[in-house]
Amino acid sequence: MSSIRTTEGTNRHLPALSDVLIGVVSLLIFGAALLATLDWPIEAARFPRFISGIGLLCTLLFLGTLAFRSLTTGPTVTQDTEGGPQESQTTEDPADEESVDVGYVFASAGAKEWVQTLLWLGAFFLLTYLFGVYIAGVTFAFLYLKYGASKSLVYCLVYSVVLGGSLWMLFSYFLGLPLPSGIFDII
């Protein structure tokens, strides 16, 4: 984030330009999608309106969060030896979630992390090919959360059951859309 000095002598942190651009472009896309569905019949427009409305709401929340952070955060100001205000030079911990950006993650990930990530991704697609989306989603979520993210057993079970139920309700019940069932057509 860049910082500017205001006339009162305080610092304000501006959000990254890329974050603002992504937010504005997303706002335009979701807004245009919502407007495009206004001329459609209600049955055909229900799901696209729902998705574009959720996207619009999330984008507005994202932009609001950026604005709120830029107004409320700033580095501490200390007095230097010459009597004027001076910004303290604090180094942010790379492990701190607020300070880690995507570039840092990709630049600092070692071969072991890349191999593990690709194996997890491959396992998900293999499960999807063999057993279909419903079983693969539930199984993968449970296994990844338990062994990849080291979450508790209860957390993994609750997350997997909610994910499976949400997938089934959304695609089978509400939309009536078939999802790939895999070569072992269990469900």
N, C-alpha and C positions, 0 to 999 in steps of 0.2 A: 504494500500500500504506500502511496505517496503521502507526504504531509505538507501542509501549507501553514504559514504563520499569519494569524489574523491580526487586526489592528490592536486588539486588546492584549496581545502578547501570548495568547494561548495557541496550542496546536490542535488542528483537526486532521483526522485521517480520512482521506478520500478512498472510496472503494476502487478496486482495480477496474480499469477501463473495460477489460474483457468481461468482467462480471456484469457491468452495466449494459454493455452491448448485447450480451446473451439474454439478459432480462428484457430489454426493450424489443429485441427481435422475437423472443418467445411471446411477449405480450401481443405484438402485432399478429403473429401467426395464429395464436389461440383466439384472439379477438376476431380475426377474419374468418376462421373456421366456425365460430359461433354465429356470426352474421350470415354466413353462407347457408346454415341450416334453417334459418328463419322461413325460407320459402318452401321447405320440404314438407311432405305430409308428416303428421305427428308420429306415426309408427316408424317411419324411416329415419326420423330425426332424433328420436329419443336417446339412443346411445351416443351418436356423435355430439349432441348437445351436452350430454353428461360429461363426456371426456374433455371436450373443449372448455366447458365451464370449470371443471376441476383444474385443468391446466392454467386457465386464466387466473383462478383464485391462488394457486400455488405460485405463479409468477408474480402476482401482486404482493404476496407475502414475502417472497424472495427480495423484491425491490424495496419493500418496506423495511426488511431486516437490514439491507445494505444502508439505507438512509438512516435508520436508527443507530447503527454502529458508527457511522461517520459523524453523527452528532454527539454521541456519548463517550467515545473512547479517544484517548490521546496519551502521549507519553508524559511522564512526570517531568515537571520543570524544576530545576534546582538552580541555586545561585553559584556562579563560578567565582574564581578568586578575584576577578576584576569587578564584581558587583552586579553584572548583568545576568539576565536569565539564560540558562543553558539547558538543553535537553540532556537527560541522562541517557547514557549509552547502554541500554539493556540488550542482551542477546537473548533471542527467543530459543527455547529448547525445541529441536526438530521433532521430538516425540509429542510435543503439545499439539493437540488436534487443531487448534485455531491457527497455528503457524505453519502447518504442513500443507504445501500446495502440490498439485499434480506433477509438476516438473520435478520437484524434489523427490517424490516417490519413485518416479520412473528412473531418475538419475542415480538414486542410491540403492535401488533394489539389486540384490546379488543374484547370482545364478540359481542358488537354492530356492529363493522366493519365486523366481520366474518359472522354474520347473514345477514347483508345487502348484502354482496358480494354473499353469497349463494342464497339469494332471487333473486338478479339480474340474476344470472346464471340459476336458475330454471325458471325464467320468459322467458329467451331467449329460452330454450329448449321447454317450453310449447308453446310459439309462433311458433316455428319451427314445432312442432308436429301438431298444429292446422292449420296454414296458409302456411307453406312451408318456404323455405330458403329466397326467395326474399322478401316477405312481412315481415318476422320476422327480417331479417337483417336491413331493412330500419326502421321499427317501433322501434326495440330495440335500434338502434343507436340514433335515435331521442330522445326517452324517457330517455335513460341513460345519454346522453350528457346534456339534459335539466334539469333533476331532480337529477341525480347522480353526475354529474360533474359541474352543475350550469353554463353551457355555455349559450351564448346569443341565441335568437331565430333564427337569421339569420345564425349563425354558425351551429346550429343543422340542419336547413333545407338544407343548402348547403352540409354539410357532408353527410346527409342521401341520398340526391338525387345523389351525386357523387358515393356513395357506391352502391346504387341500380342500377345505370347505369353501373358501373364497373362489378358488379356481372352478370348482364344480358348479357353485351357484351362478357365477358370472357367465360361464360359457355354456353349460348344459341347461340351466334353468331359465335365466333371463334372456340370453341371446339365442339359445338353441343352435349354437355353432359346434360342429364336431371338431375335436382336437385330435392330433395324431395318437393312435392307440398302440403303436409299436408292433413289432413282429409277433410278440407273445400277447395276443389280444385278451388281456385279463379283464379289463373294465370296458 
